[in-house]
Amino acid sequence: MKNTYLITGFPGFISTEMIKALIEKKIAKQIYVLVLPGMLEKARTSINEINDYHQLDPTTISMIVGDITKDDLGISLQVKNELSASVTHVLHLAAIYDLAVPREIAYKVNVEGTKNVNSLILSLPSLKRYIYFSTAYVAGNRTGTLYENELVMPQSFKNHYEQTKYEAEKLVREIAETIPTTIIRPGIVKGHSKTGETNKFDGPYFMLNFLERLKFSPVIPFIGKGNVKVQLVPIDYIIAATIFLGHNEIGVNKTYHLTDPSPYTVREVYKWITEAHLHKIPRGTVPVSFVKLLLSFQLIRKLFHIEKEALDYFTWDAQFDSTNAQKDLEKANITCPDLKQTIKPMVTYYLENKHNRSKHVSIR
């Protein structure tokens, strides 16, 4: 029996790839996507591309104009009743992912928005699963080994994104007592492991932006010691794992770290990216504190097209335990690709699309 989905966060990268995968697996009867009024044109274009590629009935994917920060998500009673009568799975992906986002905006979208989605969830009598996208970084500045079943208030967070996602996950856990729920905590999501495709150059791509500006420099330095592990996971792993865990009974009321079980250090990844991008080996080391000082100036941030907050992950020392995810995903033979093998397609895609301004995020 096919399912009916409500997906928030469209036409974002993860939600778009999720829809493609649901269609390819032929498990979707109907897909409703919640779209902000300002994103309608982009959403229509994305849906048309999906429809054309998969030769779909144009009614398979239906757009709902709404906003998770509004009561009832800003949708009419008629639409709400339509969802109530049919939706079997909700994937809540809408969030502010910007590391430099002001607290007020992050709280409104990530916390109040999730509270509003939860309210709708409780009114869906046919719901089989609520799949909520959290983040591994709800751990804030905690160090050591971080476990999937934990949600511990840290002494501090690196940014408002982390803090508000922590608060939002608490809200989801409250209704998980009555609603079959799967909480997904991805690491830092990058492009496809084989094609390198991504919709925006943020996160690890800030390293590529930095190197692009230094490509004529005779010496490319390392940034800091780089001896902590970095969590970069490709989108195809995230999608495959989420679909399996979000539909199989084994995933009910569990939280999963979709992180790399064998991560590399920041220094190793930086070296491989530099070699793939510039065909140079980094020499010498510039302290992270010095680079962060430079990036405290907006002009420098915009010049290198990198947010200062991204550097916090160059020095944060923690390990994500993903035992539950690995164990349950074994049943579907789903594993996280070796990051080293994904660097070349990542860099190649960046070089082919680096002049596409729509893929670069705005730097504050």
C-alpha positions in Angstrom: 0.0 0.0 0.0 1.4 3.4 -1.0 1.7 6.3 1.4 0.7 9.9 1.5 3.4 12.4 2.6 3.5 15.9 4.0 7.0 17.3 3.6 8.1 20.7 5.0 11.2 22.6 3.9 10.6 22.3 0.1 12.3 23.1 -2.2 15.3 22.7 0.0 18.1 20.3 -0.9 17.2 17.4 1.4 13.5 17.6 0.8 13.9 17.7 -2.9 16.2 14.6 -2.9 13.8 12.9 -0.5 10.9 13.3 -2.9 13.0 12.0 -5.8 13.9 8.9 -3.8 10.3 8.3 -2.6 9.2 8.4 -6.2 12.0 6.1 -7.4 11.1 3.6 -4.7 7.4 3.7 -5.8 6.1 4.1 -2.3 4.4 7.4 -2.6 0.8 7.7 -3.7 0.6 11.5 -3.0 3.1 14.0 -1.8 2.1 17.4 -0.3 4.9 19.9 0.0 4.6 23.0 2.3 6.1 26.0 0.5 6.7 29.5 1.7 4.9 32.2 -0.4 8.3 33.6 -1.5 9.5 30.2 -2.7 6.6 29.4 -5.0 8.4 30.0 -8.3 11.4 27.9 -7.3 9.2 25.2 -6.0 7.1 25.0 -9.2 10.3 24.7 -11.2 11.6 21.9 -9.0 8.3 20.0 -9.2 8.1 20.4 -13.0 11.6 19.0 -13.3 10.7 16.0 -11.1 7.5 15.4 -13.0 9.2 15.6 -16.4 12.1 13.3 -15.4 9.9 10.6 -13.8 6.9 11.1 -16.2 4.6 11.6 -13.2 0.9 12.5 -13.1 1.1 16.3 -12.4 -1.2 15.8 -9.4 1.2 13.5 -7.6 3.1 16.3 -6.0 0.8 19.1 -4.6 2.0 22.4 -3.3 0.5 23.9 -0.2 1.3 27.5 0.4 2.1 27.9 4.1 4.5 28.9 6.8 5.5 26.8 9.8 5.8 29.9 11.9 2.1 30.6 11.6 -0.8 29.0 13.5 -2.0 25.9 11.7 1.0 26.4 9.4 -1.0 29.2 7.7 -3.2 26.8 5.8 -6.9 26.8 5.4 -9.3 24.6 7.2 -10.2 22.9 3.9 -6.5 22.0 3.3 -6.1 20.9 6.9 -9.0 18.5 6.5 -7.6 17.2 3.3 -4.3 16.4 5.0 -6.1 14.9 8.0 -8.0 12.5 5.7 -5.0 11.1 3.9 -1.5 11.8 5.3 0.4 8.8 6.6 3.9 10.2 6.9 5.2 13.6 7.8 8.8 14.6 7.2 9.6 17.8 9.0 12.7 19.3 7.4 12.0 23.0 7.5 14.5 24.9 9.6 17.0 27.7 9.6 20.3 26.1 8.9 22.5 29.2 8.9 25.2 29.1 11.5 25.2 32.9 11.7 21.5 33.3 12.1 20.2 35.7 14.8 18.5 34.0 17.8 15.1 35.6 17.2 14.9 34.2 13.7 16.2 30.8 14.6 13.8 30.5 17.5 10.8 31.5 15.5 11.5 29.0 12.7 13.2 26.1 14.5 11.3 26.1 17.8 8.0 27.8 17.3 7.8 26.3 13.8 8.3 22.8 15.2 5.7 23.5 17.9 3.2 24.3 15.1 4.1 21.2 13.1 3.7 19.1 16.2 0.1 20.5 16.6 -0.8 19.5 13.1 0.8 16.1 13.7 -1.6 15.4 16.6 -4.6 16.0 14.3 -3.6 13.4 11.7 -5.6 10.2 12.5 -4.0 8.1 9.7 -0.4 9.0 10.6 2.0 6.1 10.6 5.3 7.9 11.2 6.6 11.4 12.1 10.1 11.8 10.8 11.8 14.8 12.3 15.2 16.1 11.1 17.2 17.3 14.0 21.0 17.6 13.9 23.9 15.8 15.6 24.9 19.2 16.8 22.2 19.5 19.4 25.1 18.4 21.6 26.4 22.0 21.6 29.9 22.2 23.1 29.7 18.9 24.9 32.8 16.8 24.3 33.7 13.1 24.5 31.4 10.4 23.2 27.9 11.5 22.3 25.2 8.9 22.2 22.0 8.6 20.1 19.6 8.1 23.0 20.9 11.2 24.8 19.5 14.7 24.7 21.5 16.5 27.4 21.5 20.2 27.9 25.1 21.4 27.3 26.8 24.2 29.1 26.9 26.2 25.9 26.2 26.1 22.2 28.4 27.2 19.3 25.6 29.1 17.7 21.8 29.8 17.8 21.2 27.1 15.2 22.4 24.4 17.5 20.5 25.8 20.5 17.2 26.1 18.8 17.5 22.7 17.2 18.1 21.3 20.7 14.9 23.0 22.0 13.0 21.8 18.9 14.0 18.2 19.4 12.8 18.4 23.0 9.4 19.3 21.7 9.4 16.4 19.3 10.4 14.0 22.0 7.4 15.1 24.1 4.8 14.0 21.4 6.8 10.9 20.6 5.2 9.4 23.6 1.9 9.2 21.6 3.0 9.4 18.0 5.3 6.9 16.2 8.4 9.0 15.7 11.8 8.7 14.2 14.4 11.4 14.9 17.2 11.8 12.4 20.4 13.6 13.5 22.6 14.1 10.5 26.2 15.3 10.6 27.2 18.1 8.2 25.5 17.2 4.9 27.5 17.4 1.7 26.8 16.7 -1.9 26.2 13.3 -3.5 29.0 10.8 -2.9 29.4 9.9 -6.6 28.2 12.9 -8.5 29.1 15.6 -6.0 25.8 17.4 -6.7 24.5 19.8 -4.1 22.2 22.8 -4.1 24.3 25.2 -2.1 27.9 25.8 -1.2 27.9 26.1 2.6 29.4 24.0 5.4 32.4 22.1 4.0 32.2 24.2 0.8 33.4 27.2 2.8 36.9 25.5 2.7 36.6 25.5 -1.1 35.6 29.1 -1.2 38.6 29.9 1.0 41.0 28.0 -1.2 39.5 29.5 -4.4 40.5 32.9 -3.2 44.0 31.7 -2.4 44.6 29.8 -5.6 47.4 32.1 -6.8 49.2 32.1 -3.5 52.5 30.3 -3.6 51.8 28.8 -0.1 48.5 27.4 1.1 48.6 27.0 5.0 46.7 24.6 7.2 44.2 26.3 9.5 45.0 25.2 13.1 46.2 21.8 14.2 43.2 20.1 12.7 43.5 17.1 14.9 39.8 16.8 15.7 37.4 14.6 13.7 35.0 16.2 11.3 31.6 14.9 10.4 30.8 15.1 6.7 28.1 12.8 5.3 26.8 12.7 1.7 23.2 13.4 0.9 22.6 10.0 -0.7 23.5 8.2 2.5 21.2 10.5 4.5 18.3 9.9 2.1 18.7 6.1 1.9 19.0 5.8 5.7 16.1 8.0 6.5 13.7 6.3 4.1 14.5 2.9 5.5 14.5 3.9 9.2 11.4 6.1 8.7 9.3 3.3 7.2 10.6 0.1 8.9 9.1 -0.7 12.3 12.6 -1.0 13.7 12.9 2.8 13.6 9.8 3.6 15.7 10.6 6.0 18.6 14.3 5.9 18.0 16.9 8.6 17.5 19.7 8.0 15.0 23.1 9.7 14.4 23.5 9.6 10.7 27.1 10.4 11.1 30.3 8.9 9.7 31.3 5.9 11.9 34.9 6.3 10.7 35.5 10.0 10.4 38.7 11.7 9.4 40.5 14.6 11.0 40.0 18.2 9.8 43.6 18.3 8.7 43.3 15.2 6.5 40.1 16.5 4.8 41.6 20.0 4.3 44.7 18.4 2.7 42.7 16.2 0.3 40.5 19.1 -0.7 43.5 21.4 -1.3 45.2 18.7 -3.4 42.0 18.1 -5.4 41.2 21.7 -5.9 44.6 23.4 -6.3 47.0 20.4 -6.9 49.0 21.7 -4.0 50.0 20.3 -0.6 49.3 22.7 2.3 52.4 24.0 4.1 52.7 25.7 7.5 49.9 26.5 9.9 47.9 29.6 10.6 46.2 29.6 14.1 42.4 29.2 14.0 42.2 32.2 16.4 44.0 34.4 13.9 41.6 33.4 11.0 38.6 34.0 13.3 39.9 37.4 14.1 40.2 38.2 10.4 36.7 36.9 9.8 35.2 39.1 12.5 35.4 41.8 9.8 32.5 41.6 7.3 34.7 42.7 4.4 37.0 39.8 4.9 34.1 37.3 5.4 32.6 38.5 2.1 36.0 38.4 0.3 36.6 34.8 1.3 32.9 33.9 1.3 33.0 32.1 4.6 31.2 32.5 7.9 33.3 32.8 11.0 31.0 30.3 12.8 32.1 27.5 10.5 35.6 27.6 12.1 34.2 26.5 15.5 34.0 22.9 14.0 37.7 23.0 13.3 38.5 22.8 17.0 35.5 21.0 18.7 36.5 17.6 19.9 33.7 15.1 20.2 32.8 11.7 18.9 29.3 10.6 17.7 28.3 7.1 18.6 26.1 5.7 15.8 25.8 2.2 17.0 22.0 2.1 16.7 22.0 3.5 13.2 24.7 1.1 12.0 23.0 -1.9 13.5 19.5 -1.1 12.1 20.8 -0.1 8.7 22.7 -3.4 8.4 19.3 -5.0 7.6 19.1 -2.9 4.4 22.8 -3.1 3.6 23.1 0.7 3.9 26.5 2.1 4.9 28.1 5.5 5.0 30.5 6.0 2.1 34.2 6.5 2.8 34.6 10.3 2.9 38.0 10.1 1.2 36.5 8.5 -1.9 33.9 11.4 -2.2 36.3 14.3 -2.2 37.1 14.3 -5.9 33.5 14.4 -7.1 32.8 17.0 -4.4 35.6 19.3 -5.7 34.8 18.6 -9.3 31.2 19.6 -8.9 32.2 22.8 -7.0 34.7 23.8 -9.8 32.0 23.2 -12.5 29.4 25.3 -10.6 31.5 27.9 -8.6 30.2 30.7 -10.8 26.6 29.8 -10.2 25.6 32.5 -7.7 22.4 30.8 -6.7 24.5 28.0 -5.1 26.4 30.4 -2.9 24.9 31.4 0.4 24.6 35.0 1.6 27.4 36.1 3.9 26.5 38.5 6.7 
